[in-house]
Amino acid sequence: MAVQVAGKSTHGGGCTCGDCPYGALAGHRRAVAAFLAKREEFAAGQGLPAALAHSPGASRQWVSDELTQSARAVADRSREAGDAWLHAVRRHTLLVVWGAVAALALVQAATAIGAGWSVARTAGLVSALVVAGLLSAAATLHRARGGLLAPLIGEDNRLSTSRTVASAWVLLFVFAVLVLALQLAGASDHESRDELIAGLEIARGAGMLTVLAVVCAIAVVVRRLVGVRVGDRRLQKVRAARPRLADLLCDDGGRGSFADVQYTLVTAVAVLFSGVRLARRPEQLPDLPWALALLVLVSAATYFAAKWAEGGPPVVLSVVRAREAGDLDAPIRTGDDIEIRGTGFVPPGAGTPDRLAGMVVRIGPVHIHVPLVPVPGGFQNPSDTVLTVPVPVDVEPGRLDVQVVTAAGVETNRVPIDVQD
């Protein structure tokens, strides 16, 4: 009994040990706070060993190594927190689903006052229960991957806008067909059955079927498009720590994306309109007007075009010798710092310290890890357009190629430089 009580007090809901799913979030917050404190201390020029104070190069390398170790600890805690979040979000999504069913029951009960209960209301409520039950079963099967969010999470561990949009239309269509099927099962005369069967004709649901076909095709094609572009090194993708609702409106870097925002908003309006049409005329599929259907198609085409044009390969434009104030102009020699200028070194989503610490520059056969140079609030080096690295003594003099391996693990083009004795 004492062991059980101790276990509850240690690993209960308020656990902050960071060694179990309950304390993963708290452990991640502590690791982030420790890293930020260390970075700000080094940025202010404090915490350096006295033996390294006389050597700027050695001091920079020591600071970079310390920050790299701390960043890896943050990354480990982030993965633990992401796994714990996926386990917890399953319960939250189920609460949302069954809360929606309860809200539907309350609305139907309120609107039935005076008008009376009907077969359509029963069909709607039973359909909601059936759909909620199926979703609950699916969430249980995918409980380790976020429950209901599992089909919506892309390979980069972010919520996929195209999959979410397609799922919304599929759920609406399945619910509408169930409502019609249950009404047909409860119809008592031939005229009612004929009217319900006519509600499934192509003329009634042509707009909605067209939209459903297009958005599902967009979800499949976009997945293939992204995979091909990543394989061809024309697009850099970095895996996220965990999915976020903001992924539906933002790019990989967390900045608002016009293509995602307009696709999500137009879809939300169209799905809401179709739901209202189904509530007003439950004897047929929602007859989505062609004007609204074309609006959704234009929105889907805009989203697809944005995905097609997204990203680009990292490029090294030039390599020059770094020059401090007061230094004389000179060729590149071993021991000097060089600036590698280009674009795409830090793709969206790769700005975390552990990703930055993994950047590598190749000078001939020598691999050089890009040092982390902290400044208040961030890092001076590396950046998306400029990298500063030392030329180690292992580099042989002569004409050598310089190449960058970005934070996403993609190699750039090669640029030759001349290293002198």
DARA-V91493 format. One record per helix or strand. SS is the DSSP state (helix for helix, strand for strand). FROM is the first residue (numbers start at 1). LEN is the number of residues. If there is no record, write none. Layout:
# DARA-V91493
ss=SS from=FROM len=LEN
ss=SS from=FROM len=LEN
This chain:
# DARA-V91493
ss=helix from=2 len=10
ss=helix from=21 len=23
ss=helix from=50 len=3
ss=helix from=56 len=56
ss=helix from=119 len=23
ss=helix from=143 len=3
ss=helix from=147 len=6
ss=strand from=153 len=1
ss=strand from=159 len=1
ss=helix from=161 len=26
ss=helix from=190 len=9
ss=helix from=202 len=30
ss=helix from=245 len=4
ss=strand from=250 len=1
ss=strand from=256 len=1
ss=helix from=258 len=23
ss=helix from=290 len=20
ss=strand from=315 len=7
ss=strand from=332 len=2
ss=strand from=337 len=7
ss=helix from=353 len=5
ss=strand from=360 len=4
ss=strand from=366 len=4
ss=strand from=373 len=3
ss=strand from=378 len=4
ss=strand from=386 len=5
ss=strand from=398 len=8
ss=strand from=411 len=1
ss=strand from=415 len=6
